[in-house]
């Protein structure tokens, strides 16, 4: 057994050396890290950090290299030069019909017309209606209502069946930036009794597909790929699942996620697909290979039409801050096709508990660095390096398709480290110790006062104090009885009055006797004080003993006060004086007995204190 204990001791001795640093680490780093992490998580839940994380998301999108144009798409843009050459604004229905006919002859797989035609524009309305009714390649657009009378939505072009219509709306974040795409939704109900025109895009009774999704579905039909909804109501195209964007996905908190939305995975900032002008199509200047079996999108790219959006690429640009709506649609179409056919990753997100661990981990890293590194220059360089590691790690995950927090862990790293440094300097400057000592002093005063109150209460409730009060009451009672018996006793006692005594002398004798009694009492008190001083110099005096002495002095003073008050109240005779002297003698005897008991009690308590604590001092 002794060998086992020796082995245990040999192991625990080195471990004990690490105990104190571990406790210091836990108190300084882990507590600060937990406080910072909880604060940041609370700020995220309130949406305070949403704008910061979205800005970080935009920066990561800009840091990614552009991908090559998607060869499955062709954009036919209506530019400002086309408007000037055609001398038309807006482009007439006839010109739109002519463009559609020329493209249809080149055999595209699907044509997307992102041009609103709810009202006639120039000549050729009937021609456009007939073509849209006849062609099964063309997809038209409408705008969904926002549920108010002022925005009832825009109807689709006439003559086109509803299965070839898609809404052109996007989910726009605060600041006008487009990061989300709507795949399908139910239009909001218009909450008013005001009569409005009923059309497909304000009918709340049915689900509408987006313009982007309609183009993709038409394209994938040739490859026998059809959409389906799983049991969890998620959309599947072939073997690819398009998960709906949830409120806790990424860094979204205060955002409208109605409908089925996904995060846009932009392909390129400038050229997502091949692009030609409207006049090139009218003049037959395009290569038929760019059209055949492709998705052709027709829309405005001129600034005359306010069909532009801010995107993550807009930040930091002086020119070309906007992306035309038709190009933004092409980004979403290319994303869905690339995910289904090319296995291009869609955005995925960590669960919330893993994001919390990610943030708390960087917070602990920042606190540990600040706790271990004391040199300012080394600390700053190390923090800069760790911030770079945090950003590079988040960017690497982003390139793989995962959106994880980047700004929040960076804040946790800096804030935790800064708090540790500030706390260390605060303690070393002496302010921390001064405040701690002041707080301790305040608490010590309160504790001392509480202890004194407890000791006084203990003395007043002790049996000895109660006996002392009872003796005092008995003494007063006996004094009253003697005073009551004095007149009857005086009748039996012969009055002896000296011959020389006059009435004045008779009155002065009790007063002289009372003065003599007071002098005697004062001498008695002085002798008691000298004896107590000698005993206090030898033995410590407790609060209880002081309380006892105070009680006995109070009793003596009360007795003397009573005796002093008697001459002024009633006339004093010799008999009464003799009776008072007897009472005073009895009081002196009782007082001497009480003082003797008090001294014995002090001596016993002093002996007990010396046995318990030889170094005990006066409280």
C-alpha positions as CSV (number, residue, x, y, z in Angstrom):
1,X,0.0,0.0,0.0
2,X,2.8,2.4,0.8
3,X,4.3,1.9,-2.7
4,X,0.9,2.7,-4.2
5,X,0.6,5.9,-2.2
6,X,4.1,6.9,-3.1
7,X,3.3,6.4,-6.8
8,X,0.1,8.4,-6.5
9,X,2.1,11.1,-4.7
10,X,4.7,11.1,-7.4
11,X,2.1,11.7,-10.1
12,X,0.0,14.3,-8.2
13,X,3.0,16.4,-7.2
14,X,3.8,17.5,-10.8
15,X,0.1,17.9,-11.5
16,X,-0.3,20.3,-8.6
17,X,2.2,22.6,-10.3
18,X,-0.3,23.1,-13.1
19,X,-3.3,23.5,-10.9
20,X,-2.8,27.2,-10.1
21,X,-2.1,28.3,-13.8
22,X,-5.1,26.2,-14.9
23,X,-7.4,28.0,-12.4
24,X,-6.0,31.4,-13.6
25,X,-6.6,30.4,-17.2
26,X,-10.1,29.3,-16.4
27,X,-10.9,32.5,-14.5
28,X,-9.4,34.9,-17.1
29,X,-9.8,33.3,-20.5
30,X,-12.8,30.9,-20.3
31,X,-15.0,33.3,-18.4
32,X,-14.2,36.2,-20.8
33,X,-14.7,33.9,-23.8
34,X,-18.1,32.7,-22.5
35,X,-19.2,36.3,-21.9
36,X,-18.1,37.5,-25.3
37,X,-19.6,34.4,-27.1
38,X,-23.0,34.8,-25.4
39,X,-23.0,38.5,-26.2
40,X,-22.3,37.9,-29.9
41,X,-24.9,35.1,-30.1
42,X,-27.5,37.4,-28.5
43,X,-26.5,40.2,-31.0
44,X,-26.9,37.7,-33.9
45,X,-30.4,36.6,-32.7
46,X,-31.4,40.3,-32.5
47,X,-30.2,40.9,-36.1
48,X,-27.5,43.4,-35.0
49,X,-24.7,41.6,-36.8
50,X,-26.8,40.6,-39.9
51,X,-25.6,43.6,-42.0
52,X,-22.0,42.9,-41.1
53,X,-22.2,39.2,-42.0
54,X,-24.0,40.0,-45.3
55,X,-21.2,42.5,-46.1
56,X,-18.7,39.7,-45.4
57,X,-20.7,37.4,-47.7
58,X,-20.5,40.0,-50.5
59,X,-16.8,40.3,-50.0
60,X,-16.3,36.5,-50.3
61,X,-18.3,36.5,-53.5
62,X,-16.0,39.2,-54.9
63,X,-12.9,37.2,-53.8
64,X,-14.0,34.2,-55.8
65,X,-12.6,33.9,-59.3
66,X,-15.1,34.3,-62.2
67,X,-16.2,31.1,-63.9
68,X,-16.3,30.7,-67.7
69,X,-19.6,31.8,-69.5
70,X,-22.3,29.2,-69.5
71,X,-22.5,27.9,-73.1
72,X,-26.1,26.7,-72.6
73,X,-27.4,30.3,-72.4
74,X,-27.6,33.3,-74.8
75,X,-28.7,36.8,-73.7
76,X,-30.3,39.1,-76.3
77,X,-30.0,42.5,-74.8
78,X,-32.1,45.5,-75.8
79,X,-29.4,48.3,-75.5
80,X,-29.6,52.0,-75.9
81,X,-28.0,51.8,-79.3
82,X,-30.8,49.4,-80.4
83,X,-33.4,51.9,-79.3
84,X,-31.7,54.7,-81.3
85,X,-31.4,52.6,-84.4
86,X,-35.0,51.4,-84.3
87,X,-36.3,54.9,-83.3
88,X,-38.7,53.2,-81.0
89,X,-39.4,53.5,-77.3
90,X,-40.8,51.3,-76.0
91,X,-40.1,48.6,-78.6
92,X,-43.3,47.9,-80.4
93,X,-45.2,44.6,-80.4
94,X,-44.4,44.1,-84.0
95,X,-40.7,44.3,-83.4
96,X,-41.0,41.9,-80.5
97,X,-42.9,39.5,-82.7
98,X,-40.3,39.7,-85.4
99,X,-37.5,39.0,-83.0
100,X,-39.3,35.9,-81.6
101,X,-40.0,34.6,-85.1
102,X,-36.3,34.9,-86.2
103,X,-35.1,33.2,-83.0
104,X,-37.7,30.5,-83.3
105,X,-36.4,29.6,-86.8
106,X,-32.9,28.9,-85.3
107,X,-34.5,26.2,-83.1
108,X,-33.6,27.2,-79.5
109,X,-34.8,24.8,-76.8
110,X,-36.6,27.6,-74.9
111,X,-37.1,31.4,-75.3
112,X,-37.6,33.6,-72.2
113,X,-39.2,37.0,-73.0
114,X,-38.4,39.3,-70.0
115,X,-40.4,42.2,-71.5
116,X,-43.7,43.2,-70.0
117,X,-46.5,43.3,-72.5
118,X,-49.7,43.6,-70.5
119,X,-50.8,46.7,-72.5
120,X,-50.3,47.2,-76.3
121,X,-47.2,49.0,-77.5
122,X,-47.4,50.4,-80.9
123,X,-48.6,48.2,-83.9
124,X,-48.7,44.4,-84.1
125,X,-50.7,43.5,-81.0
126,X,-52.6,40.8,-82.8
127,X,-49.5,39.3,-84.4
128,X,-47.8,39.1,-81.0
129,X,-50.8,37.4,-79.4
130,X,-51.1,34.8,-82.2
131,X,-47.4,33.9,-81.9
132,X,-47.4,33.6,-78.2
133,X,-50.5,31.4,-78.3
134,X,-48.9,29.1,-81.0
135,X,-45.3,28.8,-79.9
136,X,-44.6,26.3,-77.1
137,X,-41.0,27.5,-76.7
138,X,-41.7,30.9,-75.3
139,X,-42.0,31.8,-71.6
140,X,-43.6,35.1,-70.6
141,X,-43.3,37.1,-67.4
142,X,-45.5,38.9,-65.0
143,X,-45.0,40.8,-61.7
144,X,-46.4,39.5,-58.4
145,X,-48.4,41.8,-56.2
146,X,-47.1,42.8,-52.8
147,X,-50.6,42.7,-51.2
148,X,-51.5,46.4,-51.5
149,X,-53.9,48.2,-53.8
150,X,-51.1,50.5,-55.1
151,X,-49.1,47.4,-56.3
152,X,-51.6,44.9,-57.7
153,X,-49.0,43.2,-59.9
154,X,-48.5,43.2,-63.6
155,X,-50.5,40.8,-65.8
156,X,-48.7,38.5,-68.3
157,X,-48.8,39.0,-72.1
158,X,-52.1,38.1,-73.7
159,X,-52.7,34.8,-75.4
160,X,-50.0,32.9,-73.6
161,X,-51.2,29.9,-71.4
162,X,-50.5,30.1,-67.7
163,X,-48.2,27.0,-67.7
164,X,-45.8,29.1,-69.8
165,X,-45.8,32.1,-67.5
166,X,-43.4,32.8,-64.6
167,X,-43.0,35.8,-62.2
168,X,-39.9,37.9,-62.6
169,X,-39.6,39.0,-59.0
170,X,-36.5,38.6,-56.8
171,X,-36.0,38.6,-53.1
172,X,-34.2,41.9,-52.4
173,X,-32.3,42.4,-49.1
174,X,-32.0,45.7,-47.3
175,X,-29.9,48.1,-49.4
176,X,-31.4,46.8,-52.7
177,X,-28.9,43.9,-53.0
178,X,-30.2,40.7,-54.7
179,X,-28.8,37.6,-52.9
180,X,-31.9,35.3,-53.0
181,X,-33.9,33.8,-55.8
182,X,-37.6,32.8,-55.6
183,X,-38.4,29.5,-57.3
184,X,-42.1,29.3,-56.6
185,X,-44.7,31.0,-54.4
186,X,-48.3,31.9,-53.8
187,X,-49.0,35.5,-54.5
188,X,-50.0,37.5,-51.4
189,X,-53.7,38.2,-51.0
190,X,-54.7,41.8,-51.5
191,X,-56.2,42.9,-48.2
192,X,-58.8,45.4,-49.4
193,X,-62.3,45.6,-50.7
194,X,-61.2,48.0,-53.5
195,X,-62.0,46.3,-56.9
196,X,-58.8,45.3,-58.7
197,X,-58.2,43.4,-61.9
198,X,-57.8,39.8,-61.3
199,X,-54.9,38.1,-63.1
200,X,-52.5,35.2,-62.7
201,X,-49.9,37.1,-60.6
202,X,-52.3,38.3,-57.9
203,X,-54.4,35.2,-57.6
204,X,-53.7,33.7,-54.2
205,X,-55.4,30.4,-54.9
206,X,-52.6,28.9,-56.9
207,X,-48.8,28.4,-56.9
208,X,-46.7,30.2,-59.5
209,X,-43.3,29.2,-60.8
210,X,-40.6,31.8,-61.3
211,X,-39.4,32.9,-64.7
212,X,-36.0,31.2,-64.0
213,X,-37.5,27.9,-62.9
214,X,-39.8,27.8,-65.9
215,X,-36.9,28.1,-68.3
216,X,-34.9,25.4,-66.5
217,X,-37.9,23.0,-66.5
218,X,-38.5,23.5,-70.2
219,X,-34.8,22.9,-70.9
220,X,-34.6,19.7,-68.7
221,X,-37.7,18.2,-70.3
222,X,-35.6,17.1,-73.3
223,X,-33.4,15.1,-70.8
224,X,-36.3,13.5,-69.0
225,X,-35.7,15.4,-65.8
226,X,-38.8,16.6,-64.1
227,X,-39.4,18.3,-60.7
228,X,-40.7,16.5,-57.7
229,X,-41.4,17.4,-54.1
230,X,-40.1,15.1,-51.3
231,X,-41.9,14.4,-48.1
232,X,-40.2,17.3,-46.4
233,X,-41.5,19.5,-49.2
234,X,-38.1,20.1,-50.7
235,X,-37.6,20.4,-54.4
236,X,-35.7,17.8,-56.3
237,X,-34.5,18.0,-59.9
238,X,-33.0,14.7,-60.9
239,X,-30.5,13.7,-58.1
240,X,-30.1,17.3,-56.9
241,X,-32.0,18.6,-53.9
242,X,-32.6,22.4,-53.7
243,X,-33.2,23.1,-50.0
244,X,-35.4,25.9,-49.0
245,X,-33.7,28.8,-47.3
246,X,-34.6,28.8,-43.6
247,X,-34.6,31.7,-41.2
248,X,-31.5,30.5,-39.4
249,X,-29.5,29.6,-42.5
250,X,-26.4,31.6,-43.0
251,X,-26.6,34.9,-41.2
252,X,-30.2,35.8,-42.1
253,X,-32.4,36.8,-39.2
254,X,-34.7,39.7,-40.2
255,X,-35.6,38.7,-43.7
256,X,-38.8,37.9,-45.6
257,X,-38.5,34.2,-46.6
258,X,-42.0,33.7,-48.0
259,X,-42.2,31.2,-50.8
260,X,-39.5,28.8,-51.8
261,X,-36.2,30.7,-51.9
262,X,-32.5,29.7,-52.5
263,X,-29.3,31.7,-52.1
264,X,-27.9,32.8,-55.5
265,X,-24.5,31.3,-56.3
266,X,-23.3,33.9,-58.8
267,X,-21.2,32.6,-61.6
268,X,-19.5,35.7,-62.9
269,X,-19.5,39.4,-62.3
270,X,-19.5,40.5,-65.9
271,X,-20.2,37.7,-68.4
272,X,-22.4,34.8,-67.2
273,X,-23.2,33.8,-70.8
274,X,-22.8,34.9,-74.4
275,X,-24.6,38.1,-75.2
276,X,-25.8,39.8,-78.4
277,X,-27.8,42.9,-79.3
278,X,-31.3,43.0,-80.5
279,X,-30.4,44.6,-83.8
280,X,-27.9,41.7,-84.4
281,X,-30.8,39.3,-84.3
282,X,-32.9,41.4,-86.6
283,X,-30.1,41.8,-89.1
284,X,-29.2,38.1,-89.0
285,X,-25.6,38.7,-87.7
286,X,-25.5,36.0,-85.0
287,X,-24.1,32.5,-85.2
288,X,-26.9,30.0,-85.3
289,X,-24.9,27.7,-83.1
290,X,-25.3,30.2,-80.2
291,X,-29.1,29.7,-80.5
292,X,-29.7,26.1,-81.5
293,X,-30.8,24.0,-78.5
294,X,-30.0,26.8,-76.1
295,X,-31.9,28.9,-73.6
296,X,-32.3,32.4,-75.1
297,X,-33.2,35.2,-72.8
298,X,-34.5,38.5,-74.2
299,X,-34.6,41.7,-72.0
300,X,-33.5,45.3,-71.5
301,X,-29.9,46.1,-70.7
302,X,-30.2,49.8,-71.2
303,X,-30.4,52.2,-68.3
304,X,-33.5,53.8,-69.8
305,X,-35.5,51.0,-68.3
306,X,-35.0,50.8,-64.5
307,X,-34.7,47.0,-64.6
308,X,-31.4,46.9,-62.6
309,X,-30.3,45.4,-59.3
310,X,-27.5,45.8,-56.9
311,X,-25.5,42.6,-56.4
312,X,-22.6,41.6,-54.2
313,X,-20.4,42.8,-57.0
314,X,-21.7,46.4,-56.7
315,X,-19.6,47.4,-53.7
316,X,-16.6,49.6,-54.5
317,X,-17.6,50.4,-58.1
318,X,-17.8,53.9,-59.5
319,X,-19.5,52.6,-62.7
320,X,-21.5,49.6,-63.7
321,X,-22.7,49.1,-60.1
322,X,-26.0,47.6,-61.4
323,X,-26.7,44.3,-63.0
324,X,-29.5,44.2,-65.6
325,X,-32.5,42.1,-64.6
326,X,-32.1,39.8,-67.6
327,X,-28.4,39.1,-66.6
328,X,-29.5,38.4,-63.0
329,X,-32.1,35.9,-64.3
330,X,-29.3,34.3,-66.4
331,X,-27.2,33.9,-63.2
332,X,-30.0,31.9,-61.5
333,X,-30.8,29.8,-64.6
334,X,-27.1,28.9,-64.9
335,X,-26.9,28.1,-61.2
336,X,-29.8,25.6,-61.3
337,X,-28.6,23.9,-64.6
338,X,-25.0,23.7,-63.3
339,X,-26.2,22.1,-60.1
340,X,-28.3,19.5,-61.9
341,X,-26.1,18.7,-64.9
342,X,-22.6,19.6,-63.7
343,X,-22.9,18.8,-60.0
344,X,-21.9,22.4,-59.2
345,X,-22.3,22.8,-55.4
346,X,-25.3,24.7,-54.0
347,X,-24.9,26.7,-50.8
348,X,-25.1,24.7,-47.6
349,X,-25.0,25.9,-44.0
350,X,-23.9,24.7,-40.6
351,X,-26.5,23.9,-37.9
352,X,-26.8,26.6,-35.3
353,X,-25.0,24.7,-32.5
354,X,-22.0,24.2,-34.8
355,X,-21.8,27.9,-35.6
356,X,-21.8,28.6,-31.9
357,X,-18.9,26.3,-31.4
358,X,-17.1,27.9,-34.3
359,X,-17.5,31.4,-32.7
360,X,-16.6,30.3,-29.2
361,X,-13.5,28.5,-30.5
362,X,-12.1,31.6,-32.1
363,X,-13.0,33.5,-28.9
364,X,-11.0,31.1,-26.8
365,X,-8.1,31.4,-29.3
366,X,-8.1,35.2,-28.9
367,X,-8.2,35.0,-25.1
368,X,-5.4,32.4,-25.0
369,X,-3.1,34.4,-27.2
370,X,-3.7,37.5,-25.1
371,X,-3.1,35.5,-21.9
372,X,0.2,33.9,-23.1
373,X,1.8,36.7,-25.2
374,X,2.7,39.8,-23.2
375,X,4.9,41.6,-25.8
376,X,2.7,44.2,-27.6
377,X,4.3,43.9,-31.0
378,X,4.2,40.1,-31.0
379,X,0.7,40.1,-29.8
380,X,-0.5,42.4,-32.6
381,X,1.3,40.4,-35.3
382,X,-0.1,37.2,-33.9
383,X,-3.7,38.6,-33.9
384,X,-3.3,39.8,-37.5
385,X,-2.1,36.4,-38.5
386,X,-5.0,34.6,-36.7
387,X,-7.5,37.0,-38.3
388,X,-6.0,36.0,-41.6
389,X,-6.4,32.4,-40.8
390,X,-10.0,32.9,-39.8
391,X,-10.9,34.7,-43.0
392,X,-9.0,32.3,-45.2
393,X,-10.7,29.3,-43.5
394,X,-14.1,30.9,-44.0
395,X,-13.3,31.7,-47.6
396,X,-12.1,28.2,-48.3
397,X,-15.4,26.8,-46.9
398,X,-17.3,29.4,-49.0
399,X,-15.5,28.2,-52.2
400,X,-16.7,24.7,-51.4
401,X,-20.3,26.0,-51.2
402,X,-20.6,26.5,-47.5
403,X,-21.6,29.9,-45.9
404,X,-20.3,30.0,-42.4
405,X,-19.9,33.1,-40.2
406,X,-16.7,35.1,-40.8
407,X,-17.3,38.5,-39.2
408,X,-18.7,37.2,-35.9
409,X,-15.7,34.9,-35.1
410,X,-13.3,37.6,-36.1
411,X,-15.1,39.9,-33.6
412,X,-15.0,37.2,-31.0
413,X,-11.2,36.8,-31.5
414,X,-10.5,40.5,-31.2
415,X,-13.0,41.4,-28.4
416,X,-11.9,38.5,-26.1
417,X,-8.2,39.2,-26.6
418,X,-8.7,42.9,-26.1
419,X,-10.7,42.3,-22.9
420,X,-8.0,40.1,-21.5
421,X,-5.3,42.7,-22.3
422,X,-7.3,45.6,-20.8
423,X,-8.1,43.5,-17.6
424,X,-4.4,42.7,-17.2
425,X,-3.3,46.3,-17.5
426,X,-6.1,47.4,-15.2
427,X,-4.9,45.0,-12.5
428,X,-1.2,45.9,-12.9
429,X,-2.0,49.6,-12.7
430,X,-3.2,49.2,-9.2
431,X,-6.7,50.4,-9.8
432,X,-8.0,46.9,-9.6
433,X,-6.4,46.2,-6.2
434,X,-7.6,49.6,-4.9
435,X,-11.1,48.9,-5.9
436,X,-10.9,45.3,-4.5
437,X,-9.5,46.6,-1.2
438,X,-12.2,49.2,-1.0
439,X,-15.0,46.7,-1.6
440,X,-13.5,44.3,1.0
441,X,-13.3,47.1,3.5
442,X,-17.0,48.0,3.0
443,X,-17.9,44.3,3.4
444,X,-15.7,44.0,6.4
445,X,-17.4,47.0,8.1
446,X,-20.7,45.5,7.4
447,X,-19.6,42.0,8.7
448,X,-18.0,43.6,11.9
449,X,-21.2,45.5,12.7
450,X,-23.3,42.3,12.1
451,X,-21.0,40.4,14.5
452,X,-21.3,43.1,17.1
453,X,-25.0,43.0,16.9
454,X,-25.0,39.3,17.2
455,X,-22.8,39.4,20.3
456,X,-25.0,42.1,22.0
457,X,-28.1,40.0,21.2
458,X,-26.3,37.0,22.7
459,X,-25.5,38.9,25.9
460,X,-29.0,40.3,26.4
461,X,-30.4,36.8,25.9
462,X,-28.0,35.1,28.3
463,X,-29.1,33.7,31.6
464,X,-26.8,35.8,33.6
465,X,-28.2,39.0,32.2
466,X,-31.7,37.9,32.9
467,X,-30.8,37.1,36.6
468,X,-29.2,40.5,36.8
469,X,-32.4,42.2,35.6
470,X,-34.4,40.1,38.1
471,X,-32.2,41.2,41.0
472,X,-32.6,44.8,39.9
473,X,-36.3,44.4,39.9
474,X,-36.3,42.8,43.4
475,X,-34.1,45.6,44.7
476,X,-36.5,48.2,43.5
477,X,-39.4,46.3,44.9
478,X,-37.8,46.0,48.3
479,X,-37.0,49.7,48.3
480,X,-40.6,50.6,47.7
481,X,-41.7,48.3,50.5
482,X,-39.3,49.9,52.9
483,X,-40.4,53.3,51.9
484,X,-44.1,52.3,52.5
485,X,-43.3,50.9,55.9
486,X,-41.3,53.9,57.0
487,X,-44.2,55.9,58.4
488,X,-45.4,53.0,60.6
489,X,-41.9,52.3,61.8
490,X,-41.3,55.9,62.7
491,X,-44.2,55.7,65.2
492,X,-42.5,52.9,67.1
493,X,-38.9,54.4,67.0
494,X,-38.4,57.1,69.6
495,X,-37.5,60.4,68.0
496,X,-34.1,61.5,69.3
497,X,-33.5,65.1,68.3
498,X,-30.5,66.9,69.7
499,X,-31.1,69.9,71.8
500,X,-29.2,72.1,69.4
501,X,-31.2,70.9,66.4
502,X,-33.5,73.4,64.9
503,X,-35.9,72.8,62.0
504,X,-33.3,74.1,59.6
505,X,-30.8,71.7,61.0
506,X,-33.3,68.9,60.7
507,X,-33.7,69.6,57.0
508,X,-30.0,70.0,56.4
509,X,-29.1,66.7,58.0
510,X,-30.7,64.4,55.3
511,X,-29.1,66.5,52.6
512,X,-25.7,66.3,54.3
513,X,-26.1,62.6,54.6
514,X,-27.1,62.3,50.9
515,X,-24.1,64.3,49.9
516,X,-21.9,62.0,52.0
517,X,-23.6,59.0,50.3
518,X,-22.8,60.4,46.8
519,X,-19.2,61.0,47.7
520,X,-19.0,57.4,49.0
521,X,-20.5,56.1,45.8
522,X,-18.1,58.1,43.6
523,X,-15.1,56.8,45.6
524,X,-16.5,53.3,45.2
525,X,-16.8,53.8,41.4
526,X,-13.2,55.2,41.2
527,X,-11.9,52.1,43.1
528,X,-13.9,49.8,40.8
529,X,-12.5,51.6,37.7
530,X,-8.9,51.3,38.9
531,X,-9.4,47.6,39.6
532,X,-11.0,47.1,36.3
533,X,-8.2,48.9,34.5
534,X,-5.7,46.7,36.2
535,X,-7.6,43.6,35.2
536,X,-8.0,44.8,31.6
537,X,-4.3,45.3,31.3
538,X,-3.9,41.6,32.3
539,X,-6.8,39.9,30.5
540,X,-8.7,40.9,27.3
541,X,-12.1,42.4,27.7
542,X,-14.9,41.1,25.4
543,X,-18.0,42.8,24.2
544,X,-20.1,40.8,26.6
545,X,-18.0,41.9,29.7
546,X,-18.3,45.5,28.6
547,X,-22.0,45.1,28.3
548,X,-22.2,43.7,31.8
549,X,-20.2,46.5,33.3
550,X,-22.3,49.0,31.5
551,X,-25.4,47.3,32.8
552,X,-24.1,47.4,36.4
553,X,-23.1,51.1,36.2
554,X,-26.5,51.9,34.7
555,X,-28.1,50.1,37.7
556,X,-26.0,52.1,40.2
557,X,-26.7,55.4,38.5
558,X,-30.4,54.7,38.5
559,X,-30.3,53.9,42.2
560,X,-28.4,57.1,42.9
561,X,-30.8,59.1,40.7
562,X,-33.7,57.7,42.7
563,X,-32.1,58.6,46.0
564,X,-31.3,62.1,44.7
565,X,-34.8,62.7,43.6
566,X,-36.3,61.8,47.0
567,X,-35.3,65.0,48.9
568,X,-36.8,67.2,46.3
569,X,-40.1,65.3,46.3
570,X,-41.0,64.8,49.9
571,X,-39.8,66.2,53.2
572,X,-37.1,64.1,54.8
573,X,-37.1,63.1,58.4
574,X,-34.3,61.4,60.4
575,X,-36.2,58.1,60.4
576,X,-36.5,58.3,56.6
577,X,-32.8,59.1,56.4
578,X,-31.9,56.1,58.4
579,X,-34.2,53.9,56.3
580,X,-32.5,55.3,53.1
581,X,-29.1,54.5,54.6
582,X,-30.2,50.9,55.2
583,X,-31.5,50.7,51.6
584,X,-28.2,52.2,50.3
585,X,-26.2,49.7,52.4
586,X,-28.2,46.9,50.9
587,X,-27.7,48.3,47.4
588,X,-24.0,48.5,48.0
589,X,-23.9,44.9,49.1
590,X,-25.9,43.8,46.1
591,X,-23.6,45.8,43.8
592,X,-20.5,44.3,45.4
593,X,-21.8,40.8,44.8
594,X,-22.7,41.6,41.2
595,X,-19.2,43.1,40.5
596,X,-17.6,40.0,42.1
597,X,-19.6,37.7,39.9
598,X,-18.7,39.8,36.8
599,X,-15.0,39.6,37.6
600,X,-15.2,35.9,38.0
601,X,-17.0,35.6,34.7
602,X,-14.4,37.7,32.9
603,X,-11.6,35.7,34.4
604,X,-13.3,32.4,33.3
605,X,-13.9,33.7,29.7
606,X,-10.3,35.0,29.5
607,X,-9.0,31.7,30.5
608,X,-11.1,29.9,27.9
609,X,-10.0,32.3,25.1
610,X,-6.4,31.8,26.0
611,X,-6.9,28.1,25.7
612,X,-8.7,28.3,22.3
613,X,-6.6,31.0,20.7
614,X,-3.4,32.1,22.5
615,X,-3.1,35.1,20.1
616,X,-6.7,36.3,20.4
617,X,-6.9,40.1,20.5
618,X,-9.5,42.5,21.5
619,X,-12.3,42.7,18.9
